[in-house]
Amino acid sequence: METRFCKVETEGHVMTVTIDRLEMRNALHGEANFELGEVFDAYEADPNLWVAILTGAGDKAFSAGADLRTPFDKADPRAFNGMPVPETGFAGLVWRFNRRKPVIAAVNGFAMGGGFEAALACDVIVAAESASFGLTEPKVGLAALGGGIQRIVQELGPKRAHAMLLTARKVSAARAHDWGIVAEIVPDGELMDCARRWAEEIASCSPASIIATKAVMQSYYDLGMEASNREMFALPEVRAMFAGPDAREGGKALFEKRAPVWSNPQ
């Protein structure tokens, strides 16, 4: 698909999406949000794509969040509740709760407001040493309504989250790593190599198994510990894993002492 506000590249089973609004520090306006929604729709629908990486152009900003300068027509039929986002939310990600496939955020520079919310919506965050994070919406008279409030409480626990949310404070990559938000920090020039290494490690696993794992994680978030354990075998993703070819291929490859050849997920 043709894109104007992001660059999309695929290599093997990995798709890399680079937000490309350098002049706006990769802040997203309505058209960029709708475009990213379509990009991640296509990712979910393509069985040959197993892992995605999201990053920002340049080395200054992953995303400065919402573009507050560009006007938006609230009557646009694509808008969700009159906001310049699709139903899947900011960056096409923050309200994509039914996402089956993993996304890695490669955070270069600062991730503020909606930019941080987009990173939090990803499964894994890796960051350059110069990266920083913040839910800074209260500084401009708004609030982090793209899932950031809920996710940061879930990630950090109430008191630490309150301290960050109620001050709109920014934190460094090192602090975010100490808090468990960031999985790995690397020198700025090594960020994309790091993200690809994580993507390749995920892609070395059965995609059907990864999809089933994500479905069980989501059921835990939705239902809690006991209900998730009791109901996970009824999940269609778990049933598809057991019925699919990878469940046989994994054991066969192990017995034959070779690398498994996984199938595209259904």
C-alpha positions as CSV (number, residue, x, y, z in Angstrom):
1,M,0.0,0.0,0.0
2,E,1.1,3.6,-0.7
3,T,1.8,5.7,2.4
4,R,2.4,9.4,3.0
5,F,3.1,9.7,6.7
6,C,5.0,6.6,7.4
7,K,7.5,4.3,5.6
8,V,6.7,0.6,5.5
9,E,9.4,-2.0,4.8
10,T,9.2,-5.8,4.9
11,E,12.0,-8.3,5.2
12,G,11.1,-11.9,5.6
13,H,8.4,-12.1,8.2
14,V,9.2,-8.8,9.7
15,M,7.4,-5.4,8.9
16,T,9.1,-2.2,10.0
17,V,6.9,0.9,10.2
18,T,8.7,4.3,10.5
19,I,6.6,7.3,11.4
20,D,7.8,9.9,8.9
21,R,6.7,13.4,9.9
22,L,10.2,14.6,10.8
23,E,9.3,18.3,10.5
24,M,6.6,17.7,13.2
25,R,8.8,15.6,15.4
26,N,6.7,12.6,14.2
27,A,3.6,14.0,15.9
28,L,0.4,12.5,14.4
29,H,-2.5,14.3,12.9
30,G,-5.8,12.7,11.7
31,E,-4.5,11.5,8.3
32,A,-1.4,10.0,9.8
33,N,-3.5,8.1,12.4
34,F,-5.9,6.8,9.8
35,E,-3.0,5.7,7.6
36,L,-1.3,3.9,10.5
37,G,-4.6,2.2,11.3
38,E,-4.7,0.9,7.7
39,V,-1.0,-0.2,7.9
40,F,-1.7,-2.3,11.0
41,D,-4.9,-3.6,9.6
42,A,-2.8,-4.9,6.7
43,Y,-0.2,-6.4,9.1
44,E,-2.9,-8.3,11.0
45,A,-4.4,-9.6,7.7
46,D,-1.2,-10.8,6.0
47,P,-0.3,-14.3,7.1
48,N,3.3,-13.9,5.9
49,L,4.0,-11.1,8.4
50,W,4.7,-12.4,11.9
51,V,6.3,-9.5,13.8
52,A,6.2,-5.7,13.4
53,I,8.6,-2.9,14.5
54,L,7.4,0.7,15.1
55,T,9.9,3.5,15.2
56,G,10.2,7.2,14.3
57,A,12.2,8.9,11.5
58,G,15.4,10.7,12.6
59,D,17.0,10.5,16.0
60,K,15.2,13.2,17.9
61,A,11.7,11.8,18.4
62,F,9.9,8.5,18.3
63,S,6.7,10.6,18.4
64,A,5.9,13.9,20.1
65,G,2.3,12.7,20.4
66,A,-0.8,14.3,18.9
67,D,-0.3,17.1,16.3
68,L,-2.3,19.9,17.9
69,R,-1.6,22.4,15.1
70,T,-3.3,20.7,12.2
71,P,-7.1,21.3,12.0
72,F,-9.4,18.3,11.9
73,D,-13.0,17.9,10.7
74,K,-14.9,16.3,13.6
75,A,-17.6,15.3,11.1
76,D,-15.1,13.1,9.2
77,P,-16.8,9.6,9.1
78,R,-13.5,7.9,9.8
79,A,-13.3,9.7,13.2
80,F,-13.9,7.8,16.4
81,N,-16.1,9.8,18.8
82,G,-15.2,12.9,16.9
83,M,-11.5,12.5,17.5
84,P,-8.8,12.4,14.7
85,V,-8.2,8.7,15.2
86,P,-9.6,5.4,13.8
87,E,-11.5,3.0,16.0
88,T,-8.1,1.4,16.7
89,G,-7.0,4.6,18.3
90,F,-3.9,6.8,18.1
91,A,-1.2,5.4,15.7
92,G,-3.8,2.7,14.8
93,L,-2.6,0.8,17.9
94,V,-3.6,2.1,21.3
95,W,-7.2,0.7,21.2
96,R,-6.4,-2.4,19.0
97,F,-7.1,-4.7,21.9
98,N,-7.8,-7.7,19.6
99,R,-4.3,-7.6,18.1
100,R,-3.1,-11.1,17.4
101,K,0.5,-10.4,16.4
102,P,3.4,-8.8,18.3
103,V,4.7,-5.3,17.8
104,I,8.0,-4.0,19.0
105,A,8.5,-0.2,19.7
106,A,12.0,1.0,18.9
107,V,12.1,4.3,20.7
108,N,14.5,6.9,19.4
109,G,14.6,10.2,21.1
110,F,11.5,11.3,23.0
111,A,8.1,9.5,23.2
112,M,5.7,11.9,24.7
113,G,1.9,11.9,25.2
114,G,0.3,9.8,22.5
115,G,3.8,8.7,21.3
116,F,4.4,7.1,24.7
117,E,0.9,5.6,24.6
118,A,1.7,4.0,21.3
119,A,4.9,2.5,22.7
120,L,3.0,1.3,25.7
121,A,0.5,-0.4,23.4
122,C,3.3,-2.4,21.9
123,D,4.4,-5.8,23.3
124,V,8.1,-5.0,23.8
125,I,9.9,-1.6,24.0
126,V,13.6,-1.2,23.2
127,A,15.1,2.2,23.5
128,A,18.1,4.3,22.5
129,E,20.1,5.7,25.4
130,S,18.9,9.2,24.5
131,A,15.2,8.2,24.7
132,S,12.8,9.7,27.1
133,F,9.2,9.1,28.0
134,G,6.3,11.0,29.4
135,L,2.5,11.3,29.5
136,T,2.7,15.0,29.2
137,E,-0.9,15.8,28.2
138,P,-1.8,17.7,31.4
139,K,0.9,20.3,30.5
140,V,-1.3,21.3,27.5
141,G,-4.7,21.0,29.3
142,L,-5.5,17.4,28.2
143,A,-5.2,13.9,29.6
144,A,-3.6,10.7,28.5
145,L,-6.9,9.2,27.1
146,G,-5.2,6.8,24.6
147,G,-4.8,4.1,27.2
148,G,-1.8,5.6,28.7
149,I,-3.4,6.1,32.2
150,Q,-4.6,2.6,32.4
151,R,-1.4,1.0,31.0
152,I,1.0,3.0,33.1
153,V,-1.0,2.0,36.3
154,Q,-0.9,-1.6,35.1
155,E,2.8,-1.5,34.3
156,L,4.0,0.5,37.4
157,G,1.4,-0.1,40.1
158,P,-0.7,2.7,41.6
159,K,1.7,4.9,43.6
160,R,4.6,5.1,41.1
161,A,2.1,5.6,38.3
162,H,0.3,8.4,40.3
163,A,3.6,10.1,40.8
164,M,4.3,10.1,37.1
165,L,0.7,10.8,35.9
166,L,-0.1,13.6,38.2
167,T,3.1,15.6,37.6
168,A,3.2,14.9,33.8
169,R,6.8,14.1,34.5
170,K,9.3,12.9,31.9
171,V,11.6,9.9,32.6
172,S,14.8,8.8,31.0
173,A,15.3,5.5,29.2
174,A,17.4,4.3,32.1
175,R,14.6,5.0,34.6
176,A,12.1,3.4,32.3
177,H,14.3,0.4,32.1
178,D,14.7,0.2,35.9
179,W,10.9,0.3,36.1
180,G,10.5,-2.5,33.7
181,I,8.9,-0.6,30.9
182,V,11.8,-0.9,28.6
183,A,13.3,-4.3,27.8
184,E,16.7,-3.2,26.6
185,I,18.7,0.0,26.1
186,V,21.4,0.4,23.5
187,P,23.5,3.2,22.1
188,D,21.6,5.4,19.7
189,G,23.2,4.0,16.5
190,E,22.4,0.4,17.5
191,L,18.7,0.8,18.1
192,M,17.3,-0.7,14.9
193,D,19.8,-3.6,15.0
194,C,18.5,-4.3,18.5
195,A,14.9,-4.1,17.4
196,R,15.5,-6.5,14.5
197,R,17.3,-8.9,16.8
198,W,14.2,-9.0,19.1
199,A,12.0,-9.4,16.0
200,E,14.1,-12.3,14.7
201,E,14.0,-14.0,18.1
202,I,10.2,-13.8,18.2
203,A,10.0,-14.9,14.5
204,S,12.1,-18.0,15.4
205,C,9.1,-19.2,17.4
206,S,6.0,-20.7,15.9
207,P,3.7,-17.8,14.9
208,A,0.7,-19.8,15.9
209,S,2.2,-20.3,19.4
210,I,2.9,-16.6,19.7
211,I,-0.7,-15.8,18.6
212,A,-2.0,-18.3,21.2
213,T,0.2,-16.8,23.9
214,K,-1.0,-13.3,23.2
215,A,-4.6,-14.5,23.3
216,V,-4.1,-16.1,26.7
217,M,-2.3,-13.0,28.1
218,Q,-5.3,-10.9,26.9
219,S,-7.7,-13.3,28.6
220,Y,-5.8,-12.9,31.8
221,Y,-6.0,-9.1,31.6
222,D,-9.8,-9.4,30.8
223,L,-10.8,-12.2,33.1
224,G,-8.2,-12.5,35.9
225,M,-6.1,-15.5,36.9
226,E,-8.7,-18.3,37.7
227,A,-11.1,-17.6,34.8
228,S,-8.3,-17.3,32.3
229,N,-6.8,-20.6,33.4
230,R,-10.2,-22.4,33.2
231,E,-11.2,-20.9,29.8
232,M,-8.0,-20.6,27.8
233,F,-8.4,-24.0,26.1
234,A,-11.6,-22.7,24.5
235,L,-9.9,-19.8,22.9
236,P,-9.9,-20.1,19.1
237,E,-6.2,-19.1,19.0
238,V,-5.3,-21.9,21.4
239,R,-7.4,-24.5,19.5
240,A,-5.8,-23.3,16.2
241,M,-2.4,-23.9,17.7
242,F,-3.1,-27.5,18.7
243,A,-4.9,-28.2,15.4
244,G,-2.2,-26.6,13.2
245,P,0.9,-28.0,11.6
246,D,3.4,-26.3,14.0
247,A,2.4,-28.4,17.0
248,R,3.6,-31.5,15.0
249,E,6.5,-29.7,13.3
250,G,8.0,-28.6,16.6
251,G,8.3,-32.0,18.1
252,K,9.5,-33.5,14.8
253,A,12.2,-30.9,14.4
254,L,13.4,-31.4,18.0
255,F,13.6,-35.2,17.5
256,E,15.4,-34.8,14.1
257,K,17.8,-32.2,15.7
258,R,17.1,-29.4,13.1
259,A,15.5,-26.0,13.0
260,P,11.7,-26.1,12.7
261,V,10.0,-24.9,9.6
262,W,7.0,-23.0,10.8
263,S,3.8,-22.4,8.8
264,N,2.1,-19.1,8.3
265,P,-0.8,-18.7,10.8
266,Q,-4.3,-19.0,9.7
